Amino acid sequence: MAARPAGPRLTGLGSGVLCAAVMFAVACLDLLLFGGSPLVYGVLFLPVSVLTALWVRRGDLLTAPVVVPIGFAVGVLPVAEGDGGILGTVMGLVTALATQAGWLYGGTLLAGVTALVRRATLARRTAAVRRTALVRGVRRVGGAGAVRSARERTARGGRTTA
């Protein structure tokens, strides 16, 4: 059996916070180095989307395509051009989201496909482990087989540990 790849396994909320924080840092660096280039921000959003989908834990896989657009919106705040004040910032944010929709959709699609491939791979691996366990006659710990074997040992005078 292949070794499990090393890496963090984050909850859905944790992956969302990580994605938002990384995208905010990327936007700040983009602002400092390139003057707030939407192209640089969009290109760097794609690998962050894939990494978010790779690092989320198995039970929260379907949250990856949900948290990635939120991270994009949080991160675009420093890059968004606004006149100042709350209304100017909101208008700049809406404009940036509208003009960068291609990158947003692309990153969300990549996160969704990555999550679905991971889910299918994990399901296939789990099914293979179950098949080999059935072939070898291994009983699940704590299952009905374990209770039956404990009763058989007790009936024969053997000791059981609870």
DSSP file with accessible surface (Angstrom, degrees, kcal/mol):
  #  RESIDUE AA STRUCTURE BP1 BP2  ACC     N-H-->O    O-->H-N    N-H-->O    O-->H-N    TCO  KAPPA ALPHA  PHI   PSI    X-CA   Y-CA   Z-CA
    1    1 A M              0   0  187      0, 0.0     2,-0.1     0, 0.0     0, 0.0   0.000 360.0 360.0 360.0 137.2    0.0    0.0    0.0
    2    2 A A        -     0   0   90      1,-0.1     2,-0.1     3,-0.0     0, 0.0  -0.367 360.0-104.0 -71.5 147.9    1.4    3.4   -0.9
    3    3 A A        -     0   0   95      1,-0.1    -1,-0.1    -2,-0.1     3,-0.0  -0.418  37.3-106.7 -71.5 144.9    2.3    5.8    1.8
    4    4 A R        -     0   0  167     -2,-0.1    -1,-0.1     1,-0.1     2,-0.1  -0.532  41.0-106.4 -71.3 133.9    0.0    8.6    2.6
    5    5 A P        -     0   0   82      0, 0.0     2,-0.1     0, 0.0    -1,-0.1  -0.370  34.7-118.0 -65.2 138.3    1.3   12.0    1.3
    6    6 A A        +     0   0  106     -2,-0.1    -3,-0.0    -3,-0.0     0, 0.0  -0.455  61.0 104.6 -74.4 147.7    2.5   14.2    4.1
    7    7 A G        -     0   0   43     -2,-0.1     2,-0.0    48,-0.0    48,-0.0  -0.781  69.9 -63.1 156.3 163.0    0.8   17.5    4.5
    8    8 A P        -     0   0   59      0, 0.0     2,-0.5     0, 0.0     0, 0.0  -0.340  33.9-152.1 -69.6 149.4   -1.6   19.4    6.7
    9    9 A R        -     0   0   75     48,-0.0     2,-0.3    -2,-0.0    47,-0.2  -0.940  23.4-172.8-121.5 104.5   -5.2   18.2    6.9
   10   10 A L  B     -a   56   0A  47     45,-3.2    47,-3.1    -2,-0.5    50,-0.2  -0.671  23.1-115.7-100.6 153.4   -7.4   21.2    7.7
   11   11 A T     >  -     0   0   58     -2,-0.3     4,-2.7    45,-0.2     5,-0.2  -0.231  40.6 -98.5 -71.7 172.5  -11.0   21.5    8.5
   12   12 A G  H  > S+     0   0    8      2,-0.2     4,-1.8     1,-0.2     5,-0.1   0.925 127.1  45.1 -60.5 -44.4  -13.3   23.3    6.1
   13   13 A L  H  > S+     0   0  139      2,-0.2     4,-2.5     1,-0.2     5,-0.2   0.924 112.8  51.2 -65.2 -43.3  -13.1   26.5    8.3
   14   14 A G  H  > S+     0   0   25      1,-0.2     4,-2.5     2,-0.2    -2,-0.2   0.895 109.5  49.4 -62.6 -40.2   -9.4   26.2    8.6
   15   15 A S  H  X S+     0   0    1     -4,-2.7     4,-2.6     2,-0.2    -1,-0.2   0.883 110.9  51.0 -68.2 -34.0   -8.8   25.8    4.9
   16   16 A G  H  X S+     0   0   15     -4,-1.8     4,-2.5    -5,-0.2    -2,-0.2   0.920 111.5  46.5 -66.5 -42.6  -11.0   28.9    4.3
   17   17 A V  H  X S+     0   0   92     -4,-2.5     4,-2.7     2,-0.2     5,-0.2   0.922 113.8  49.0 -65.5 -42.4   -9.1   30.9    6.8
   18   18 A L  H  X S+     0   0   56     -4,-2.5     4,-2.9    -5,-0.2     5,-0.3   0.937 111.9  48.3 -62.9 -45.8   -5.8   29.7    5.3
   19   19 A C  H  X S+     0   0    1     -4,-2.6     4,-2.6     1,-0.2     5,-0.2   0.926 113.5  47.0 -61.5 -44.8   -6.9   30.5    1.8
   20   20 A A  H  X S+     0   0   17     -4,-2.5     4,-2.2     2,-0.2    -1,-0.2   0.920 114.1  47.5 -64.4 -42.1   -8.1   34.0    2.8
   21   21 A A  H  X S+     0   0   58     -4,-2.7     4,-2.3     2,-0.2    -2,-0.2   0.920 113.7  46.6 -66.5 -43.2   -4.9   34.8    4.7
   22   22 A V  H  X S+     0   0   53     -4,-2.9     4,-2.8    -5,-0.2    -2,-0.2   0.924 113.3  48.7 -65.7 -42.4   -2.7   33.6    1.8
   23   23 A M  H  X S+     0   0    0     -4,-2.6     4,-2.4    -5,-0.3    -1,-0.2   0.879 110.5  51.3 -67.8 -34.3   -4.6   35.5   -0.8
   24   24 A F  H  X S+     0   0   92     -4,-2.2     4,-2.2    -5,-0.2    -1,-0.2   0.925 112.2  46.7 -65.3 -43.1   -4.5   38.6    1.3
   25   25 A A  H  X S+     0   0   50     -4,-2.3     4,-2.6     2,-0.2    -2,-0.2   0.904 111.6  51.3 -65.0 -40.0   -0.7   38.2    1.7
   26   26 A V  H  X S+     0   0   23     -4,-2.8     4,-2.7     1,-0.2    -2,-0.2   0.915 110.2  49.5 -61.9 -42.3   -0.4   37.6   -2.1
   27   27 A A  H  X S+     0   0    0     -4,-2.4     4,-2.4     2,-0.2    -2,-0.2   0.902 110.5  49.8 -65.7 -39.0   -2.4   40.8   -2.8
   28   28 A C  H  X S+     0   0   44     -4,-2.2     4,-2.2     2,-0.2    -2,-0.2   0.922 113.3  45.8 -66.2 -42.3   -0.3   42.8   -0.5
   29   29 A L  H  X S+     0   0   99     -4,-2.6     4,-3.1     2,-0.2     5,-0.4   0.896 111.9  52.4 -65.0 -39.6    2.9   41.5   -2.1
   30   30 A D  H  X S+     0   0    3     -4,-2.7     4,-2.4    -5,-0.2     6,-1.7   0.908 109.5  49.6 -61.5 -40.8    1.4   42.1   -5.5
   31   31 A L  H  X S+     0   0   83     -4,-2.4     4,-0.8     4,-0.3    -2,-0.2   0.914 115.7  42.7 -65.2 -41.3    0.6   45.7   -4.5
   32   32 A L  H  < S+     0   0  144     -4,-2.2    -2,-0.2    -5,-0.1    -1,-0.2   0.907 125.9  30.4 -71.7 -42.9    4.2   46.2   -3.3
   33   33 A L  H  < S+     0   0  127     -4,-3.1    -3,-0.2    -5,-0.2    -2,-0.2   0.848 135.7  19.4 -89.0 -37.3    6.0   44.5   -6.1
   34   34 A F  H  < S-     0   0  126     -4,-2.4    -3,-0.2    -5,-0.4    -2,-0.1   0.290 101.8-107.9-120.3   6.3    3.8   45.0   -9.2
   35   35 A G  S  < S-     0   0   62     -4,-0.8    -4,-0.3    -5,-0.4    -3,-0.1   0.747  80.2 -50.2  74.8  22.1    1.5   47.9   -8.2
   36   36 A G  S    S-     0   0   10     -6,-1.7    -5,-0.2     1,-0.2    -1,-0.2   0.905  74.4-171.8  84.3  44.3   -1.6   45.8   -7.8
   37   37 A S     >  -     0   0   34     -7,-0.5     4,-2.0     1,-0.2    -1,-0.2  -0.554  16.7-155.5 -72.2 120.7   -1.6   43.8  -11.0
   38   38 A P  H  > S+     0   0   56      0, 0.0     4,-2.5     0, 0.0     5,-0.2   0.832  93.4  58.5 -65.4 -29.0   -4.8   41.8  -11.4
   39   39 A L  H  > S+     0   0  105      2,-0.2     4,-2.6     1,-0.2     5,-0.2   0.939 106.9  45.3 -65.6 -46.6   -3.0   39.4  -13.7
   40   40 A V  H  > S+     0   0   33      1,-0.2     4,-2.3     2,-0.2     5,-0.2   0.927 114.1  49.8 -62.9 -43.7   -0.4   38.5  -11.1
   41   41 A Y  H  X S+     0   0    1     -4,-2.0     4,-1.1     1,-0.2    -2,-0.2   0.927 112.8  46.7 -61.5 -44.4   -3.1   38.1   -8.4
   42   42 A G  H  X S+     0   0    0     -4,-2.5     4,-1.0     2,-0.2     3,-0.2   0.907 111.9  49.6 -65.8 -42.3   -5.3   35.9  -10.7
   43   43 A V  H >< S+     0   0   68     -4,-2.6     3,-0.5     1,-0.2    -1,-0.2   0.911 112.2  47.9 -65.1 -40.4   -2.4   33.7  -11.7
   44   44 A L  H 3X S+     0   0   77     -4,-2.3     4,-1.1     1,-0.2    -1,-0.2   0.710 101.8  66.1 -74.6 -17.2   -1.3   33.2   -8.1
   45   45 A F  H 3X S+     0   0    0     -4,-1.1     4,-2.2    -3,-0.2    -1,-0.2   0.843  91.3  64.5 -69.9 -31.7   -4.9   32.4   -7.1
   46   46 A L  H <X S+     0   0   44     -4,-1.0     4,-1.9    -3,-0.5     5,-0.2   0.940 103.8  41.9 -63.1 -50.3   -4.9   29.2   -9.1
   47   47 A P  H  > S+     0   0   65      0, 0.0     4,-2.7     0, 0.0    -1,-0.2   0.881 112.8  55.3 -66.2 -31.6   -2.2   27.3   -7.2
   48   48 A V  H  X S+     0   0   18     -4,-1.1     4,-2.3     2,-0.2    -2,-0.2   0.906 106.8  51.8 -64.3 -37.9   -3.7   28.5   -3.9
   49   49 A S  H  X S+     0   0    0     -4,-2.2     4,-1.9     2,-0.2    -1,-0.2   0.928 111.5  45.6 -62.5 -45.4   -7.0   27.1   -5.0
   50   50 A V  H  X S+     0   0   42     -4,-1.9     4,-2.0     1,-0.2    -2,-0.2   0.926 113.0  49.7 -66.2 -43.5   -5.5   23.7   -5.7
   51   51 A L  H  X S+     0   0   73     -4,-2.7     4,-2.1     1,-0.2    -1,-0.2   0.881 108.0  54.3 -64.3 -36.0   -3.5   23.6   -2.5
   52   52 A T  H  X S+     0   0    4     -4,-2.3     4,-1.0     1,-0.2    -1,-0.2   0.935 110.7  45.9 -62.1 -43.2   -6.6   24.5   -0.5
   53   53 A A  H  < S+     0   0    0     -4,-1.9    -1,-0.2     1,-0.2    -2,-0.2   0.819 114.1  49.2 -70.6 -28.4   -8.4   21.5   -2.0
   54   54 A L  H  < S+     0   0   69     -4,-2.0    -1,-0.2     1,-0.2    -2,-0.2   0.817 112.5  46.5 -78.4 -30.4   -5.4   19.3   -1.4
   55   55 A W  H  < S+     0   0   84     -4,-2.1   -45,-3.2    -5,-0.2    -2,-0.2   0.559  85.9 101.7 -93.5  -7.6   -5.0   20.2    2.3
   56   56 A V  B  < S-a   10   0A   0     -4,-1.0   -45,-0.2   -47,-0.2     5,-0.1  -0.492  79.7-107.7 -75.6 145.7   -8.6   20.0    3.4
   57   57 A R    >   -     0   0  117    -47,-3.1     3,-1.1    -2,-0.2    -1,-0.1  -0.249  30.2-101.3 -73.6 167.1   -9.4   16.9    5.3
   58   58 A R  G >  S+     0   0  133      1,-0.3     3,-1.2     2,-0.2     4,-0.2   0.863 117.9  51.7 -58.5 -43.2  -11.4   14.0    3.9
   59   59 A G  G 3  S+     0   0   71      1,-0.3    -1,-0.3     2,-0.1     3,-0.2   0.723 114.2  44.1 -69.9 -20.0  -14.7   14.8    5.6
   60   60 A D  G X  S+     0   0   36     -3,-1.1     3,-1.8   -50,-0.2     4,-0.5   0.098  74.2 119.5-111.7  21.9  -14.7   18.5    4.5
   61   61 A L  G X  S+     0   0    4     -3,-1.2     3,-1.3     1,-0.3    -1,-0.1   0.856  70.8  57.4 -58.0 -37.1  -13.6   17.9    0.9
   62   62 A L  G 3  S+     0   0   95      1,-0.3    -1,-0.3    -3,-0.2     4,-0.2   0.571  94.1  67.8 -76.9  -4.2  -16.8   19.5   -0.6
   63   63 A T  G X> S+     0   0   45     -3,-1.8     4,-2.4     1,-0.2     3,-1.0   0.682  79.5  81.5 -83.7 -16.5  -16.1   22.8    1.3
   64   64 A A  H <> S+     0   0    0     -3,-1.3     4,-1.7    -4,-0.5    -1,-0.2   0.918  90.5  47.7 -58.3 -47.3  -13.0   23.5   -0.8
   65   65 A P  H 34 S+     0   0   35      0, 0.0    -1,-0.3     0, 0.0    -2,-0.1   0.693 114.3  50.8 -69.7 -10.8  -15.0   25.0   -3.8
   66   66 A V  H <> S+     0   0   93     -3,-1.0     4,-0.8    -4,-0.2    -2,-0.2   0.872 111.7  42.4 -88.8 -41.8  -17.0   27.1   -1.4
   67   67 A V  H  X S+     0   0   20     -4,-2.4     4,-2.4     1,-0.2     5,-0.2   0.762 100.9  71.0 -80.6 -22.0  -14.2   28.7    0.6
   68   68 A V  H  X S+     0   0    0     -4,-1.7     4,-2.3    -5,-0.3    -1,-0.2   0.932  98.7  46.0 -64.2 -47.1  -11.9   29.4   -2.4
   69   69 A P  H  > S+     0   0   37      0, 0.0     4,-2.3     0, 0.0    -1,-0.2   0.872 111.6  53.7 -64.0 -31.4  -14.1   32.2   -3.8
   70   70 A I  H  X S+     0   0  100     -4,-0.8     4,-2.4     2,-0.2    -2,-0.2   0.925 108.6  49.1 -65.6 -42.5  -14.4   33.7   -0.3
   71   71 A G  H  X S+     0   0    0     -4,-2.4     4,-2.5     1,-0.2    -1,-0.2   0.887 109.6  52.6 -62.4 -37.8  -10.6   33.7    0.0
   72   72 A F  H  X S+     0   0    0     -4,-2.3     4,-1.7     2,-0.2    -2,-0.2   0.930 110.3  47.5 -61.7 -45.8  -10.4   35.4   -3.4
   73   73 A A  H  < S+     0   0   29     -4,-2.3     4,-0.5     1,-0.2    -2,-0.2   0.889 113.4  47.4 -66.0 -39.1  -12.8   38.1   -2.3
   74   74 A V  H >< S+     0   0   57     -4,-2.4     3,-0.9     1,-0.2    -1,-0.2   0.923 114.1  47.9 -67.3 -41.6  -11.0   38.7    0.9
   75   75 A G  H 3< S+     0   0    0     -4,-2.5     4,-0.4     1,-0.2    -2,-0.2   0.771 100.8  64.0 -71.5 -26.0   -7.7   38.8   -0.8
   76   76 A V  T 3X S+     0   0    2     -4,-1.7     4,-2.2     1,-0.2     3,-0.4   0.656  78.5  89.8 -76.4 -10.2   -8.7   41.2   -3.6
   77   77 A L  T <4 S+     0   0   73     -3,-0.9    -1,-0.2    -4,-0.5    -2,-0.1   0.903  88.0  44.5 -54.6 -48.4   -9.4   44.0   -1.0
   78   78 A P  T  4 S+     0   0   31      0, 0.0    -1,-0.2     0, 0.0    -2,-0.1   0.841 117.3  46.4 -67.2 -27.9   -5.8   45.5   -1.1
   79   79 A V  T  4 S+     0   0   16     -4,-0.4    -2,-0.2    -3,-0.4    -3,-0.1   0.752  88.6 103.1 -84.6 -25.1   -5.7   45.3   -5.0
   80   80 A A  S  < S-     0   0   21     -4,-2.2     2,-0.6     1,-0.1    13,-0.2  -0.354  72.3-129.8 -63.9 133.5   -9.1   46.8   -5.6
   81   81 A E        +     0   0  171     11,-0.4     2,-0.3    10,-0.1    14,-0.1  -0.750  38.8 162.8 -87.7 123.7   -9.0   50.4   -6.7
   82   82 A G        -     0   0   41     -2,-0.6     7,-0.2    10,-0.1     3,-0.1  -0.947  46.8-125.7-138.2 160.2  -11.3   52.6   -4.7
   83   83 A D        -     0   0  167     -2,-0.3     2,-0.1     1,-0.3     6,-0.1   0.610  67.8 -93.7 -80.3 -12.2  -11.7   56.3   -4.1
   84   84 A G  S  > S+     0   0   47      1,-0.3     4,-0.8     2,-0.1    -1,-0.3  -0.313  84.8  66.4 112.4 157.7  -11.5   56.0   -0.4
   85   85 A G  H  > S-     0   0   57      3,-0.2     4,-1.8     2,-0.2    -1,-0.3  -0.102  97.2 -68.2  80.5 174.1  -14.1   55.6    2.3
   86   86 A I  H  > S+     0   0  143      2,-0.2     4,-2.6     1,-0.2     5,-0.2   0.941 132.2  47.0 -69.3 -46.0  -16.4   52.6    2.7
   87   87 A L  H  > S+     0   0  149      1,-0.2     4,-2.5     2,-0.2    -1,-0.2   0.894 112.2  50.5 -66.4 -38.2  -18.4   53.2   -0.4
   88   88 A G  H  X S+     0   0   13     -4,-0.8     4,-2.3     2,-0.2    -1,-0.2   0.903 111.9  48.1 -65.3 -38.9  -15.4   53.7   -2.6
   89   89 A T  H  X S+     0   0   65     -4,-1.8     4,-2.5     2,-0.2    -2,-0.2   0.918 112.1  48.7 -67.4 -42.6  -13.8   50.5   -1.2
   90   90 A V  H  X S+     0   0   74     -4,-2.6     4,-2.7     2,-0.2     5,-0.2   0.922 112.0  49.2 -63.2 -42.4  -17.0   48.5   -1.8
   91   91 A M  H  X S+     0   0  124     -4,-2.5     4,-2.4     1,-0.2    -2,-0.2   0.908 111.7  48.8 -64.5 -40.5  -17.3   49.8   -5.3
   92   92 A G  H  X S+     0   0    5     -4,-2.3     4,-2.6     2,-0.2   -11,-0.4   0.894 111.5  50.4 -64.5 -38.9  -13.7   48.9   -6.0
   93   93 A L  H  X S+     0   0   39     -4,-2.5     4,-2.6     2,-0.2    -2,-0.2   0.940 111.3  47.1 -64.5 -46.0  -14.2   45.4   -4.6
   94   94 A V  H  X S+     0   0   82     -4,-2.7     4,-2.2     1,-0.2    -2,-0.2   0.919 113.8  48.6 -63.1 -41.6  -17.3   44.9   -6.8
   95   95 A T  H  X S+     0   0   74     -4,-2.4     4,-2.6    -5,-0.2     5,-0.2   0.924 111.7  48.9 -64.4 -44.0  -15.5   46.1   -9.8
   96   96 A A  H  X S+     0   0   14     -4,-2.6     4,-1.8     1,-0.2    -2,-0.2   0.911 111.9  48.9 -63.3 -41.6  -12.5   43.9   -9.1
   97   97 A L  H  < S+     0   0   49     -4,-2.6    -1,-0.2     1,-0.2    -2,-0.2   0.884 113.2  47.9 -65.1 -37.3  -14.7   40.9   -8.6
   98   98 A A  H >< S+     0   0   71     -4,-2.2     3,-0.8    -5,-0.2    -2,-0.2   0.907 115.6  42.6 -70.8 -40.7  -16.6   41.6  -11.9
   99   99 A T  H 3< S+     0   0   92     -4,-2.6     3,-0.3     1,-0.2    -2,-0.2   0.743 117.7  46.2 -79.6 -20.4  -13.4   42.2  -14.0
  100  100 A Q  T 3X S+     0   0   28     -4,-1.8     4,-2.0    -5,-0.2     3,-0.3   0.084  74.1 117.6-106.4  23.1  -11.6   39.2  -12.5
  101  101 A A  H <>  +     0   0   25     -3,-0.8     4,-3.1     1,-0.2     5,-0.3   0.830  69.6  60.6 -62.2 -32.3  -14.4   36.7  -12.7
  102  102 A G  H  > S+     0   0   57     -3,-0.3     4,-2.5     2,-0.2    -1,-0.2   0.932 107.5  43.4 -61.2 -46.2  -12.5   34.5  -15.1
  103  103 A W  H  > S+     0   0   70     -3,-0.3     4,-2.7     2,-0.2     5,-0.2   0.900 114.1  52.3 -64.9 -39.3   -9.7   33.9  -12.5
  104  104 A L  H  X S+     0   0   30     -4,-2.0     4,-2.2     2,-0.2    -2,-0.2   0.938 113.0  42.8 -62.5 -47.7  -12.4   33.4   -9.8
  105  105 A Y  H  X S+     0   0  168     -4,-3.1     4,-2.6     2,-0.2    -1,-0.2   0.901 114.0  52.3 -65.4 -40.9  -14.3   30.8  -11.9
  106  106 A G  H  X S+     0   0   26     -4,-2.5     4,-2.5    -5,-0.3    -2,-0.2   0.931 111.5  45.0 -62.0 -45.2  -11.1   29.1  -13.0
  107  107 A G  H  X S+     0   0    0     -4,-2.7     4,-2.4     2,-0.2    -1,-0.2   0.902 113.6  50.1 -66.4 -38.5   -9.8   28.7   -9.4
  108  108 A T  H  X S+     0   0   34     -4,-2.2     4,-2.5    -5,-0.2    -2,-0.2   0.913 111.2  49.3 -66.3 -40.3  -13.1   27.5   -8.1
  109  109 A L  H  X S+     0   0  121     -4,-2.6     4,-2.8     2,-0.2     5,-0.3   0.926 110.8  49.7 -63.9 -43.6  -13.3   25.0  -10.9
  110  110 A L  H  X S+     0   0   69     -4,-2.5     4,-2.5     1,-0.2    -2,-0.2   0.911 111.9  48.2 -62.0 -42.2   -9.7   23.8  -10.2
  111  111 A A  H  X S+     0   0    0     -4,-2.4     4,-2.4     2,-0.2    -1,-0.2   0.912 113.0  48.5 -64.8 -41.3  -10.6   23.4   -6.5
  112  112 A G  H  X S+     0   0   15     -4,-2.5     4,-2.4     2,-0.2    -2,-0.2   0.929 113.4  45.5 -65.3 -44.6  -13.8   21.5   -7.3
  113  113 A V  H  X S+     0   0   75     -4,-2.8     4,-2.6     2,-0.2     5,-0.2   0.921 113.4  50.4 -65.9 -41.9  -12.1   19.1   -9.7
  114  114 A T  H  X S+     0   0   24     -4,-2.5     4,-2.5    -5,-0.3    -2,-0.2   0.922 111.7  48.1 -62.3 -42.4   -9.2   18.5   -7.3
  115  115 A A  H  X S+     0   0    1     -4,-2.4     4,-2.5     2,-0.2    -2,-0.2   0.910 112.4  48.5 -65.5 -41.3  -11.7   17.8   -4.4
  116  116 A L  H  X S+     0   0  105     -4,-2.4     4,-2.5     2,-0.2    -2,-0.2   0.906 111.9  48.6 -67.2 -39.8  -13.7   15.4   -6.6
  117  117 A V  H  X S+     0   0   85     -4,-2.6     4,-2.6     2,-0.2    -2,-0.2   0.926 112.7  48.6 -65.4 -42.8  -10.6   13.5   -7.8
  118  118 A R  H  X S+     0   0   32     -4,-2.5     4,-2.8    -5,-0.2     5,-0.2   0.924 111.3  50.3 -61.8 -41.9   -9.4   13.3   -4.2
  119  119 A R  H  X S+     0   0  133     -4,-2.5     4,-2.3     2,-0.2    -2,-0.2   0.924 112.3  46.3 -63.8 -43.5  -12.8   12.0   -3.0
  120  120 A A  H  X S+     0   0   49     -4,-2.5     4,-2.4     2,-0.2    -1,-0.2   0.912 113.5  49.4 -65.5 -40.8  -12.9    9.4   -5.8
  121  121 A T  H  X S+     0   0   51     -4,-2.6     4,-2.4     1,-0.2    -2,-0.2   0.925 112.4  47.0 -64.5 -43.8   -9.4    8.3   -5.1
  122  122 A L  H  X S+     0   0   28     -4,-2.8     4,-2.5     2,-0.2    -1,-0.2   0.886 112.0  50.6 -66.7 -37.2  -10.0    8.0   -1.3
  123  123 A A  H  X S+     0   0   53     -4,-2.3     4,-2.4    -5,-0.2    -2,-0.2   0.914 111.4  48.2 -66.3 -40.3  -13.3    6.1   -1.9
  124  124 A R  H  X S+     0   0  163     -4,-2.4     4,-2.2     2,-0.2    -2,-0.2   0.916 112.2  49.1 -65.8 -40.5  -11.5    3.6   -4.3
  125  125 A R  H  X S+     0   0   99     -4,-2.4     4,-2.2     2,-0.2    -2,-0.2   0.916 111.2  49.6 -65.5 -41.7   -8.7    3.2   -1.7
  126  126 A T  H  X S+     0   0   36     -4,-2.5     4,-2.3     1,-0.2    -2,-0.2   0.913 110.5  50.3 -63.9 -41.6  -11.2    2.5    1.1
  127  127 A A  H  X S+     0   0   38     -4,-2.4     4,-2.4     1,-0.2    -1,-0.2   0.898 109.7  50.9 -64.1 -38.9  -13.0    0.0   -1.0
  128  128 A A  H  X S+     0   0   36     -4,-2.2     4,-2.4     2,-0.2     5,-0.2   0.909 109.6  49.9 -65.9 -39.8   -9.8   -1.8   -1.8
  129  129 A V  H  X S+     0   0   66     -4,-2.2     4,-2.1     1,-0.2    -2,-0.2   0.924 111.6  48.9 -64.9 -41.6   -8.9   -2.0    1.9
  130  130 A R  H  X S+     0   0  161     -4,-2.3     4,-2.2     1,-0.2    -1,-0.2   0.900 110.3  51.4 -64.6 -41.0  -12.3   -3.4    2.7
  131  131 A R  H  X S+     0   0  147     -4,-2.4     4,-2.3     2,-0.2    -2,-0.2   0.932 111.3  46.3 -61.6 -46.3  -12.0   -6.0   -0.1
  132  132 A T  H  X S+     0   0   71     -4,-2.4     4,-2.1     1,-0.2    -1,-0.2   0.875 111.2  53.2 -66.3 -33.3   -8.6   -7.2    1.1
  133  133 A A  H  X>S+     0   0   31     -4,-2.1     5,-2.3    -5,-0.2     4,-0.8   0.901 110.4  47.0 -67.0 -39.6   -9.9   -7.3    4.7
  134  134 A L  H  <5S+     0   0  138     -4,-2.2     3,-0.3     3,-0.2    -2,-0.2   0.890 111.1  51.6 -67.7 -39.0  -12.8   -9.5    3.6
  135  135 A V  H  <5S+     0   0  126     -4,-2.3    -2,-0.2     1,-0.2    -1,-0.2   0.912 113.1  44.5 -65.1 -39.7  -10.6  -11.8    1.6
  136  136 A R  H  <5S-     0   0  200     -4,-2.1    -1,-0.2    -5,-0.2    -2,-0.2   0.601 112.3-120.1 -79.6 -13.1   -8.3  -12.3    4.6
  137  137 A G  T  <5 +     0   0   55     -4,-0.8     2,-0.3    -3,-0.3    -3,-0.2   0.739  53.3 162.3  81.3  22.4  -11.1  -12.8    7.0
  138  138 A V      < -     0   0   89     -5,-2.3     2,-0.3    -6,-0.2    -1,-0.2  -0.587  28.2-144.3 -79.0 133.5  -10.2   -9.8    9.2
  139  139 A R        -     0   0  129     -2,-0.3     2,-0.2     6,-0.1     3,-0.0  -0.754  21.1-108.2 -96.4 146.8  -13.0   -8.6   11.4
  140  140 A R    >   -     0   0  196     -2,-0.3     3,-1.6     1,-0.1     6,-0.5  -0.481  37.4-108.7 -71.8 140.4  -13.5   -5.0   12.2
  141  141 A V  T 3  S+     0   0  149      1,-0.3    -1,-0.1    -2,-0.2     3,-0.1  -0.507 104.3  14.0 -70.0 129.7  -12.6   -4.1   15.8
  142  142 A G  T 3  S+     0   0   66     -2,-0.3    -1,-0.3     1,-0.2    -2,-0.1   0.449 102.8 120.1  86.2  -2.0  -15.7   -3.3   17.7
  143  143 A G  S <> S-     0   0   16     -3,-1.6     4,-1.7     1,-0.1     3,-0.3  -0.143  85.4 -85.9 -85.4-174.3  -18.0   -4.8   15.1
  144  144 A A  H  > S+     0   0   79      1,-0.2     4,-2.5     2,-0.2     5,-0.2   0.871 126.9  58.1 -63.0 -33.9  -20.4   -7.7   15.5
  145  145 A G  H  > S+     0   0   12      1,-0.2     4,-2.6     2,-0.2    -1,-0.2   0.885 103.9  51.2 -65.0 -37.3  -17.6  -10.2   14.8
  146  146 A A  H  > S+     0   0   31     -6,-0.5     4,-1.9    -3,-0.3    -1,-0.2   0.903 110.8  48.3 -67.9 -37.5  -15.6   -8.9   17.7
  147  147 A V  H  X S+     0   0   65     -4,-1.7     4,-2.2     2,-0.2    -2,-0.2   0.934 112.3  49.2 -67.1 -43.6  -18.5   -9.3   20.0
  148  148 A R  H  X S+     0   0  123     -4,-2.5     4,-2.4     1,-0.2    -2,-0.2   0.935 111.2  48.5 -62.8 -43.9  -19.2  -12.8   18.8
  149  149 A S  H  X S+     0   0   20     -4,-2.6     4,-2.2     1,-0.2    -1,-0.2   0.878 110.0  52.4 -68.0 -32.1  -15.6  -13.9   19.2
  150  150 A A  H  X S+     0   0   28     -4,-1.9     4,-2.2     2,-0.2    -1,-0.2   0.913 110.0  48.9 -67.6 -39.0  -15.5  -12.5   22.7
  151  151 A R  H  X S+     0   0  177     -4,-2.2     4,-2.6     2,-0.2    -2,-0.2   0.901 110.1  51.6 -65.9 -39.8  -18.7  -14.5   23.6
  152  152 A E  H  X S+     0   0   83     -4,-2.4     4,-1.6     2,-0.2    -2,-0.2   0.914 110.5  48.0 -63.4 -42.1  -17.1  -17.6   22.2
  153  153 A R  H  <>S+     0   0  105     -4,-2.2     5,-3.2     2,-0.2     4,-0.3   0.904 112.5  49.2 -65.6 -39.5  -14.0  -17.1   24.2
  154  154 A T  H ><5S+     0   0   81     -4,-2.2     3,-1.3     1,-0.2    -2,-0.2   0.918 109.1  52.2 -65.0 -40.9  -16.0  -16.5   27.4
  155  155 A A  H 3<5S+     0   0   92     -4,-2.6    -1,-0.2     1,-0.3    -2,-0.2   0.840 109.5  50.1 -65.4 -31.5  -18.1  -19.6   26.7
  156  156 A R  T 3<5S-     0   0  183     -4,-1.6    -1,-0.3    -5,-0.2    -2,-0.2   0.436 124.9-102.4 -87.1   0.3  -14.9  -21.7   26.4
  157  157 A G  T < 5S+     0   0   67     -3,-1.3    -3,-0.2    -4,-0.3    -2,-0.1   0.554  75.1 140.5  94.5   6.1  -13.6  -20.3   29.7
  158  158 A G      < -     0   0   38     -5,-3.2     2,-0.3    -6,-0.2    -1,-0.3  -0.389  53.0-111.1 -81.5 160.2  -11.1  -17.8   28.2
  159  159 A R        -     0   0  234     -2,-0.1     2,-0.4     2,-0.0    -1,-0.1  -0.686  27.9-161.4 -89.8 144.4  -10.6  -14.4   29.6
  160  160 A T        -     0   0   64     -2,-0.3     2,-0.5    -6,-0.0   -10,-0.0  -0.930   9.6-141.3-121.9 149.8  -11.7  -11.3   27.7
  161  161 A T              0   0  140     -2,-0.4   -11,-0.0     0, 0.0    -2,-0.0  -0.928 360.0 360.0-110.9 133.8  -10.5   -7.8   28.3
  162  162 A A              0   0  152     -2,-0.5     0, 0.0     0, 0.0     0, 0.0  -0.601 360.0 360.0 -98.5 360.0  -12.9   -5.0   28.1
